[in-house]
């Protein structure tokens, strides 16, 4: 069931993408409000992945992604991003946005898989500890997702400026 009403007025550009992002952000908000942190984390990863794919599909300055027919994991996207920015990507408040997203990826993996998964000889963590870690991951994921979206928007602005500037001879 949709969490956002259908668009009443047309928007410029890709209407379906705009509508999907409205729905995604509303679902993140509702998931966190209602303590469905794993849903929030999953949608955050989807948005970050989409912004990275958008960058690699639209930027002439970097190596393209592998064929669209092959699945690209979140880790592979981050590694590809890192190869495009080998000196890191400062983005306040993060000294290196790429590294921050990669650390969050690991936290996200732990949150998504940790509710009952354990080695046979180990005790499963208490539910309250799991929920707190999932909440922390969702909160940090929201901050990082917003920052990645801002970064991608800045990159799009640069790309538009470069494509519209007269050729210098």
Contact map, one row per residue, 1 for C-alpha under 8 A:
1110000000000000000000000000000000000000000000000000000000000000000000000000000000000000000000000000000000000000000000000000000000000000000000000000000000000000000000000
1111100000000000000000100000000000000000000000000000000000000000000000000000000000000000000000000000000000000000000000000000000000000000000000000000000000000000000000000
1111100000000000000000100110000000000000000000000000000000000000000000000000000000000000000000000000000000000000000000000000000000000000000000000000000000000000000000000
0111110000000000000001100100000000000000000000000000000000000000000000000000000000000000000000000000000000000000000000000000000000000000000000000000000000000000000000000
0111111000000000000000000000000000000000000000000000000000000000000000000000000000000000000000000000000000000000000000000000000000000000000000000000000000000000000000000
0001111100000000001000000000000000000000000000000000000000000000000000000000000000000000000000000000000000000000000000000000000000000000000000000000000000000000000000000
0000111111000000001000000000000000000000000000000000000000000000000000000000000000000000000000000000000000000000000000000000000000000000000000000000000000000000000000000
0000011111000000000000000000000000000000000000000000000000000000000000000000000000000000000000000000000000000000000000000000000000000000000000000000000000000000000000000
0000001111100000000000000000000000000000000000000000000000000000000000000000000000000000000000000000000000000000000000000000000000000000000000000000000000000000000000000
0000001111110010000000000000000000000000000000000000000000000000000000000000000000000000000000000000000000000000000000000000000000000000000000000000000000000000000000000
0000000011111110010000000000000000000000000000000000000000000000000000000000000000000000000000000000000000000000000000000000000000000000000000000000000000000000000000000
0000000001111110000000000000000000000000000000000000000000000000000000000000000000000000000000000000000000000000000000000000000000000000000000000000000000000000000000000
0000000000111110000000000000000000000000000000000000000000000000000000000000000000000000000000000000000000000000000000000000000000000000000000000000000000000000000000000
0000000000111111110000000000000000000000000000000000000000000000000000000000000000000000000000000000000000000000000000000000000000000000000000000000000000000000000000000
0000000001111111111000000000000000000000000000000000000000000000000000000000000000000000000000000000000000000000000000000000000000000000000000000000000000000000000000000
0000000000000111111100000000000000000000000000000000000000000000000000000000000000000000000000000000000000000000000000000000000000000000000000000000000000000000000000000
0000000000000111111110000000000000000000000000000000000000000000000000000000000000000000000000000000000000000000000000000000000000000000000000000000000000000000000000000
0000000000100111111111000000000000000000000000000000000000000000000000000000000000000000000000000000000000000000000000000000000000000000000000000000000000000000000000000
0000011000000011111111100000000000000000000000000000000000000000000000000000000000000000000000000000000000000000000000000000000000000000000000000000000000000000000000000
0000000000000001111111110000000000000000000000000000000000000000000000000000000000000000000000000000000000000000000000000000000000000000000000000000000000000000000000000
0000000000000000111111111000000000000000000000000000000000000000000000000000000000000000000000000000000000000000000000000000000000000000000000000000000000000000000000000
0001000000000000011111111100000000000000000000000000000000000000000000000000000000000000000000000000000000000000000000000000000000000000000000000000000000000000000000000
0111000000000000001111111110000000000000000000000000000000000000000000000000000000000000000000000000000000000000000000000000000000000000000000000000000000000000000000000
0000000000000000000111111111000000000000001000000000000000000000000000000000000000000000000000000000000000000000000000000000000000000000000000000000000000000000000000000
0000000000000000000011111111100000000000000000000000000000000000000000000000000000000000000000000000000000000000000000000000000000000000000000000000000000000000000000000
0011000000000000000001111111110000000000000000000000000000000000000000000000000000000000000000000000000000000000000000000000000000000000000000000000000000000000000000000
0010000000000000000000111111111000000001001000000000000000000000000000000000000000000000000000000000000000000000000000000000000000000000000000000000000000000000000000000
0000000000000000000000011111111100000011101100000000000000000000000000000000000000000000000000000000000000000000000000000000000000000000000000000000000000000000000000000
0000000000000000000000001111111110000001000000000000000000000000000000000000000000000000000000000000000000000000000000000000000000000000000000000000000000000000000000000
0000000000000000000000000111111111000000000000000000000000000000000000000000000000000000000000000000000000000000000000000000000000000000000000000000000000000000000000000
0000000000000000000000000011111111111011000000000000000000000000000000000000000000000000000000000000000000000000000000000000000000000000000000000000000000000000000000000
0000000000000000000000000001111111111001000000000000000000000000000000000000000000000000000000000000000000000000000000000000000000000010010000000000000000000000000000000
0000000000000000000000000000111111110000000000000000000000000000000000000000000000000000000000000000000000000000000000000000000000000000000000000000000000000000000000000
0000000000000000000000000000011111110000000000000000000000000000000000000000000000000000000000000000000000000000000000000000000000000000000000000000000000000000000000000
0000000000000000000000000000001111111000000000000000000000000000000000000000000000000000000000000000000000000000000000000000000000000010000000000000000000000000000000000
0000000000000000000000000000001111111111000000000000000000000000000000000000000000000000000000000000000000000000000000000000000000000000000000000000000000000000000000000
0000000000000000000000000000001100111111100000000000000000000000000000000000000000000000000000000000000000000000000000000000000000100110110000000000000000000000000000000
0000000000000000000000000000000000011111110000000000000000000000000000000000000000000000000000000000000000000011000000000000000000000100010000000000000000000000000000000
0000000000000000000000000001001000011111111000000000000000000000000000000000000000000000000000000000000000000000000000000000000000000000000000000000000000000000000000000
0000000000000000000000000011101100011111111100000000000000000000000000000000000000000000000000000000000000000000000000000000000000000000010000000000000000000000000000000
0000000000000000000000000001000000001111111110000000000000000000000000000000000000000000000000000000000000010000000000000000000000000000110010000000000000000000000000000
0000000000000000000000000000000000000111111111000000000000000000000000000000000000000000000000000000000000000000000000000000000000000000000000000000000000000000000000000
0000000000000000000000010011000000000011111111100000000000000000000000000000000000000000000000000000000000000000000000000000000000000000000000000000000000000000000000000
0000000000000000000000000001000000000001111111110000000000000000000000000000000000000000000000000000000000000000000000000000000000000000000011001000000000000000000000000
0000000000000000000000000000000000000000111111111000000000000000000000000100000000000000000000000000000000000000000000000000000000000000000010001000000000000000000000000
0000000000000000000000000000000000000000011111111100000000000000000000000000000000000000000000000000000000000000000000000000000000000000000000000000000000000000000000000
0000000000000000000000000000000000000000001111111110000000000000000000000000000000000000000000000000000000000000000000000000000000000000000000001000000000000000000000000
0000000000000000000000000000000000000000000111111111000000000000000000000000000000000000000000000000000000000000000000000000000000000000000000001001100000000000000000000
0000000000000000000000000000000000000000000011111111100000000000000000000100100000000000000000000000000000000000000000000000000000000000000000000000000000000000000000000
0000000000000000000000000000000000000000000001111111110000000000000000000000000000000000000000000000000000000000000000000000000000000000000000000000000000000000000000000
0000000000000000000000000000000000000000000000111111111000000000000000000000000000000000000000000000000000000000000000000000000000000000000000000001100100000000000000000
0000000000000000000000000000000000000000000000011111111100000000000000000000100010000000000000000000000000000000000000000000000000000000000000000000000100000000000000000
0000000000000000000000000000000000000000000000001111111110000000100000000000100000000000000000000000000000000000000000000000000000000000000000000000000000000000000000000
0000000000000000000000000000000000000000000000000111111111000000000000000000000000000000000000000000000000000000000000000000000000000000000000000000000000000000000000000
0000000000000000000000000000000000000000000000000011111111100000000000000000000000000000000000000000000000000000000000000000000000000000000000000000000100100000000000000
0000000000000000000000000000000000000000000000000001111111100111100000000000000000000000000000000000000000000000000000000000000000000000000000000000000000000000000000000
0000000000000000000000000000000000000000000000000000111111100001100000000000000000000000000000000000000000000000000000000000000000000000000000000000000000000000000000000
0000000000000000000000000000000000000000000000000000011111110000000000000000000000000000000000000000000000000000000000000000000000000000000000000000000000000000000000000
0000000000000000000000000000000000000000000000000000001111111100000000000000000000000000000000000000000000000000000000000000000000000000000000000000000000000010000000000
0000000000000000000000000000000000000000000000000000000001111110000000000000000000000000000000000000000000000000000000000000000000000000000000000000000000000000000000000
0000000000000000000000000000000000000000000000000000000000111110000000000000000000000000000000000000000000000000000000000000000000000000000000000000000000000000000000000
0000000000000000000000000000000000000000000000000000000100111111000000000000000000010000000000000000000000000000000000000000000000000000000000000000000000000000000000000
0000000000000000000000000000000000000000000000000000000100011111100000000000000000010000000000000000000000000000000000000000000000000000000000000000000000000000000000000
0000000000000000000000000000000000000000000000000000000110000111110000000000000000000000000000000000000000000000000000000000000000000000000000000000000000000000000000000
0000000000000000000000000000000000000000000000000000100110000011111100000000000100000000000000000000000000000000000000000000000000000000000000000000000000000000000000000
0000000000000000000000000000000000000000000000000000000000000001111101010000000000000000000000000000000000000000000000000000000000000000000000000000000000000000000000000
0000000000000000000000000000000000000000000000000000000000000000111111000000000000000000000000000000000000000000000000000000000000000000000000000000000000000000000000000
0000000000000000000000000000000000000000000000000000000000000000111111100000000000000000000000000000000000000000000000000000000000000000000000000000000000000000000000000
0000000000000000000000000000000000000000000000000000000000000000001111100000000000000000000000000000000000000000000000000000000000000000000000000000000000000000000000000
0000000000000000000000000000000000000000000000000000000000000000011111110000000000000000000000000000000000000000000000000000000000000000000000000000000000000000000000000
0000000000000000000000000000000000000000000000000000000000000000000111111000000000000000000000000000000000000000000000000000000000000000000000000000000000000000000000000
0000000000000000000000000000000000000000000000000000000000000000010001111101100000000000000000000000000000000000000000000000000000000000000000000000000000000000000000000
0000000000000000000000000000000000000000000000000000000000000000000000111111100000000000000000000000000000000000000000000000000000000000000000000000000000000000000000000
0000000000000000000000000000000000000000000010001000000000000000000000011111110000000000000000000000000010000000000000000000000000000000000000000000000000000000000000000
0000000000000000000000000000000000000000000000000000000000000000000000001111111000000000000000000000010010000000000000000000000000000000000000000000000000000000000000000
0000000000000000000000000000000000000000000000000000000000000000000000011111111100000000000000000000000000000000000000000000000000000000000000000000000000000000000000000
0000000000000000000000000000000000000000000000001001100000000000000000011111111110000000000000000000000000000000000000000000000000000000000000000000000000000000000000000
0000000000000000000000000000000000000000000000000000000000000000000000000111111111000000000000000100110000000000000000000000000000000000000000000000000000000000000000000
0000000000000000000000000000000000000000000000000000000000000000000000000011111111100000000000000000000000000000000000000000000000000000000000000000000000000000000000000
0000000000000000000000000000000000000000000000000000000000000000100000000001111111110000000000000000000000000000000000000000000000000000000000000000000000000000000000000
0000000000000000000000000000000000000000000000000001000000000000000000000000111111111000000000000100000000000000000000000000000000000000000000000000000000000000000000000
0000000000000000000000000000000000000000000000000000000000000000000000000000011111111101000000000100000000000000000000000000000000000000000000000000000000000000000000000
0000000000000000000000000000000000000000000000000000000000000000000000000000001111111100000000000000000000000000000000000000000000000000000000000000000000000000000000000
0000000000000000000000000000000000000000000000000000000000000110000000000000000111111100000000000000000000000000000000000000000000000000000000000000000000000000000000000
0000000000000000000000000000000000000000000000000000000000000000000000000000000011111111100000000000000000000000000000000000000000000000000000000000000000000000000000000
0000000000000000000000000000000000000000000000000000000000000000000000000000000001111111000000000000000000000000000000000000000000000000000000000000000000000000000000000
0000000000000000000000000000000000000000000000000000000000000000000000000000000000001111100000000000000000000000000000000000000000000000000000000000000000000000000000000
0000000000000000000000000000000000000000000000000000000000000000000000000000000001001111110000011110000000000000000000000000000000000000000000000000000000000000000000000
0000000000000000000000000000000000000000000000000000000000000000000000000000000000001011111000111100000000000000000000000000000000000000000000000000000000000000000000000
0000000000000000000000000000000000000000000000000000000000000000000000000000000000000001111101111000000000000000000000000000000000000000000000000000000000000000000000000
0000000000000000000000000000000000000000000000000000000000000000000000000000000000000000111111111000000000000000000000000000000000000000000000000010001000000000000000000
0000000000000000000000000000000000000000000000000000000000000000000000000000000000000000011111100000000000000000000000000000000000000000000000000000000000000000000000000
0000000000000000000000000000000000000000000000000000000000000000000000000000000000000000001111100000000000000000000000000000000000000000000000000000000000000000000000000
0000000000000000000000000000000000000000000000000000000000000000000000000000000000000000011111111001000000000000000000000000000000000000000000000000000000000000000000000
0000000000000000000000000000000000000000000000000000000000000000000000000000000000000000111111111000000000000000000000000000000000000000000000000000000000000000000000000
0000000000000000000000000000000000000000000000000000000000000000000000000000000000000001111001111111000000000000000000000000000000000000000000000000000000000000000000000
0000000000000000000000000000000000000000000000000000000000000000000000000000000000000001111001111111100000000000000000000000000000000000000000010001000000000000000000000
0000000000000000000000000000000000000000000000000000000000000000000000000000010011000001100000011111110000000000000000000000000000000000000000000000000000000000000000000
0000000000000000000000000000000000000000000000000000000000000000000000000000000000000001000000011111111000000000000000000000000000000000000000000000000000000000000000000
0000000000000000000000000000000000000000000000000000000000000000000000000000000000000000000001011111111100000000000000000000000000000000000000010000000000000000000000000
0000000000000000000000000000000000000000000000000000000000000000000000000000010000000000000000001111111110000000000000000000000000000000000000010000000000000000000000000
0000000000000000000000000000000000000000000000000000000000000000000000000010010000000000000000000111111111000000000000000000000000000000000000000000000000000000000000000
0000000000000000000000000000000000000000000000000000000000000000000000000000000000000000000000000011111111100000000000000000000000000000000000000000000000000000000000000
0000000000000000000000000000000000000000000000000000000000000000000000000000000000000000000000000001111111110000000000000000000000000000100110000000000000000000000000000
0000000000000000000000000000000000000000000000000000000000000000000000000110000000000000000000000000111111111000000000000000000000000000000000000000000000000000000000000
0000000000000000000000000000000000000000000000000000000000000000000000000000000000000000000000000000011111111100000000000000000000000000000000000000000000000000000000000
0000000000000000000000000000000000000000000000000000000000000000000000000000000000000000000000000000001111111110000000000000000000000000100000000000000000000000000000000
0000000000000000000000000000000000000000100000000000000000000000000000000000000000000000000000000000000111111111000000000000000000000100100000000000000000000000000000000
0000000000000000000000000000000000000000000000000000000000000000000000000000000000000000000000000000000011111111100000000000000000000000000000000000000000000000000000000
0000000000000000000000000000000000000000000000000000000000000000000000000000000000000000000000000000000001111111110000000000000000000000000000000000000000000000000000000
0000000000000000000000000000000000000100000000000000000000000000000000000000000000000000000000000000000000111111111000000000000001001100100000000000000000000000000000000
0000000000000000000000000000000000000100000000000000000000000000000000000000000000000000000000000000000000011111111000000000000000000100000000000000000000000000000000000
0000000000000000000000000000000000000000000000000000000000000000000000000000000000000000000000000000000000001111111110000000000000000000000000000000000000000000000000000
0000000000000000000000000000000000000000000000000000000000000000000000000000000000000000000000000000000000000111111111000000000001000000000000000000000000000000000000000
0000000000000000000000000000000000000000000000000000000000000000000000000000000000000000000000000000000000000011111110000001101001000000000000000000000000000000000000000
0000000000000000000000000000000000000000000000000000000000000000000000000000000000000000000000000000000000000000111111000001100000000000000000000000000000000000000000000
0000000000000000000000000000000000000000000000000000000000000000000000000000000000000000000000000000000000000000111111100001000000000000000000000000000000000000000000000
0000000000000000000000000000000000000000000000000000000000000000000000000000000000000000000000000000000000000000010111110111000000000000000000000000000000000000000000000
0000000000000000000000000000000000000000000000000000000000000000000000000000000000000000000000000000000000000000000011111110000000000000000000000000000000000000000000000
0000000000000000000000000000000000000000000000000000000000000000000000000000000000000000000000000000000000000000000001111110000000000000000000000000000000000000000000000
0000000000000000000000000000000000000000000000000000000000000000000000000000000000000000000000000000000000000000000000111110000000000000000000000000000000000000000000000
0000000000000000000000000000000000000000000000000000000000000000000000000000000000000000000000000000000000000000000001111111000000000000000000000000000000000000000000000
0000000000000000000000000000000000000000000000000000000000000000000000000000000000000000000000000000000000000000000001111111100000000000000000000000000000000000000000000
0000000000000000000000000000000000000000000000000000000000000000000000000000000000000000000000000000000000000000001111000111110000000000000000000000000000000000000000000
0000000000000000000000000000000000000000000000000000000000000000000000000000000000000000000000000000000000000000001100000011111011000000000000000000000000000000000000000
0000000000000000000000000000000000000000000000000000000000000000000000000000000000000000000000000000000000000000000000000001111111000000000000000000000000000000000000000
0000000000000000000000000000000000000000000000000000000000000000000000000000000000000000000000000000000000000000001000000000111111100000000000000000000000000000000000000
0000000000000000000000000000000000000000000000000000000000000000000000000000000000000000000000000000000000000000000000000000011111110000000000000000000000000000000000000
0000000000000000000000000000000000000000000000000000000000000000000000000000000000000000000000000000000000000000000000000000111111111000000000000000000000000000000000000
0000000000000000000000000000000000000000000000000000000000000000000000000000000000000000000000000000000000000010011000000000111111111100000000000000000000000000000000000
0000000000000000000000000000000000001000000000000000000000000000000000000000000000000000000000000000000000000000000000000000001111111110000000000000000000000000000000000
0000000000000000000000000000000000000000000000000000000000000000000000000000000000000000000000000000000000000000000000000000000111111111000000000000000000000000000000000
0000000000000000000000000000000000000000000000000000000000000000000000000000000000000000000000000000000000000010000000000000000011111111100000000000000000000000000000000
0000000000000000000000000000000000001100000000000000000000000000000000000000000000000000000000000000000000010011000000000000000001111111110000000000000000000000000000000
0000000000000000000000000000000100101000000000000000000000000000000000000000000000000000000000000000000000000000000000000000000000111111111000000000000000000000000000000
0000000000000000000000000000000000000000000000000000000000000000000000000000000000000000000000000000000000000000000000000000000000011111111100000000000000000000000000000
0000000000000000000000000000000000001000100000000000000000000000000000000000000000000000000000000000000100110010000000000000000000001111111110000000000000000000000000000
0000000000000000000000000000000100001101100000000000000000000000000000000000000000000000000000000000000000000000000000000000000000000111111111000000000000000000000000000
0000000000000000000000000000000000000000000000000000000000000000000000000000000000000000000000000000000000000000000000000000000000000011111111100000000000000000000000000
0000000000000000000000000000000000000000000000000000000000000000000000000000000000000000000000000000000100000000000000000000000000000001111111110000000000000000000000000
0000000000000000000000000000000000000000100110000000000000000000000000000000000000000000000000000000000100000000000000000000000000000000111111111000000000000000000000000
0000000000000000000000000000000000000000000100000000000000000000000000000000000000000000000000000000000000000000000000000000000000000000011111111100000000000000000000000
0000000000000000000000000000000000000000000000000000000000000000000000000000000000000000000000000000000000000000000000000000000000000000001111111110000000000000000000000
0000000000000000000000000000000000000000000000000000000000000000000000000000000000000000000000001001100000000000000000000000000000000000000111111111000000000000000000000
0000000000000000000000000000000000000000000110110000000000000000000000000000000000000000000000000000000000000000000000000000000000000000000011111111100000000000000000000
0000000000000000000000000000000000000000000000000000000000000000000000000000000000000000000000000000000000000000000000000000000000000000000001111111110000000000000000000
0000000000000000000000000000000000000000000000000000000000000000000000000000000000000000001000000000000000000000000000000000000000000000000000111111111000000000000000000
0000000000000000000000000000000000000000000000010010000000000000000000000000000000000000000000001000000000000000000000000000000000000000000000011111111100000000000000000
0000000000000000000000000000000000000000000000010010000000000000000000000000000000000000000000000000000000000000000000000000000000000000000000001111111110000000000000000
0000000000000000000000000000000000000000000000000000000000000000000000000000000000000000000000000000000000000000000000000000000000000000000000000111111111000000000000000
0000000000000000000000000000000000000000000000000000000000000000000000000000000000000000001000000000000000000000000000000000000000000000000000000011111111100000000000000
0000000000000000000000000000000000000000000000000011001000000000000000000000000000000000000000000000000000000000000000000000000000000000000000000001111111110000000000000
0000000000000000000000000000000000000000000000000000000000000000000000000000000000000000000000000000000000000000000000000000000000000000000000000000111111111000000000000
0000000000000000000000000000000000000000000000000000000000000000000000000000000000000000000000000000000000000000000000000000000000000000000000000000011111111100000000000
0000000000000000000000000000000000000000000000000000001000000000000000000000000000000000000000000000000000000000000000000000000000000000000000000000001111111110000000000
0000000000000000000000000000000000000000000000000000000000000000000000000000000000000000000000000000000000000000000000000000000000000000000000000000000111111111000000000
0000000000000000000000000000000000000000000000000000000000000000000000000000000000000000000000000000000000000000000000000000000000000000000000000000000011111111100000000
0000000000000000000000000000000000000000000000000000000000000000000000000000000000000000000000000000000000000000000000000000000000000000000000000000000001111111110000000
0000000000000000000000000000000000000000000000000000000000100000000000000000000000000000000000000000000000000000000000000000000000000000000000000000000000111111111000000
0000000000000000000000000000000000000000000000000000000000000000000000000000000000000000000000000000000000000000000000000000000000000000000000000000000000011111111100000
0000000000000000000000000000000000000000000000000000000000000000000000000000000000000000000000000000000000000000000000000000000000000000000000000000000000001111111110000
0000000000000000000000000000000000000000000000000000000000000000000000000000000000000000000000000000000000000000000000000000000000000000000000000000000000000111111110000
0000000000000000000000000000000000000000000000000000000000000000000000000000000000000000000000000000000000000000000000000000000000000000000000000000000000000011111110000
0000000000000000000000000000000000000000000000000000000000000000000000000000000000000000000000000000000000000000000000000000000000000000000000000000000000000001111111000
0000000000000000000000000000000000000000000000000000000000000000000000000000000000000000000000000000000000000000000000000000000000000000000000000000000000000000111111100
0000000000000000000000000000000000000000000000000000000000000000000000000000000000000000000000000000000000000000000000000000000000000000000000000000000000000000000111110
0000000000000000000000000000000000000000000000000000000000000000000000000000000000000000000000000000000000000000000000000000000000000000000000000000000000000000000011111
0000000000000000000000000000000000000000000000000000000000000000000000000000000000000000000000000000000000000000000000000000000000000000000000000000000000000000000001111
0000000000000000000000000000000000000000000000000000000000000000000000000000000000000000000000000000000000000000000000000000000000000000000000000000000000000000000000111
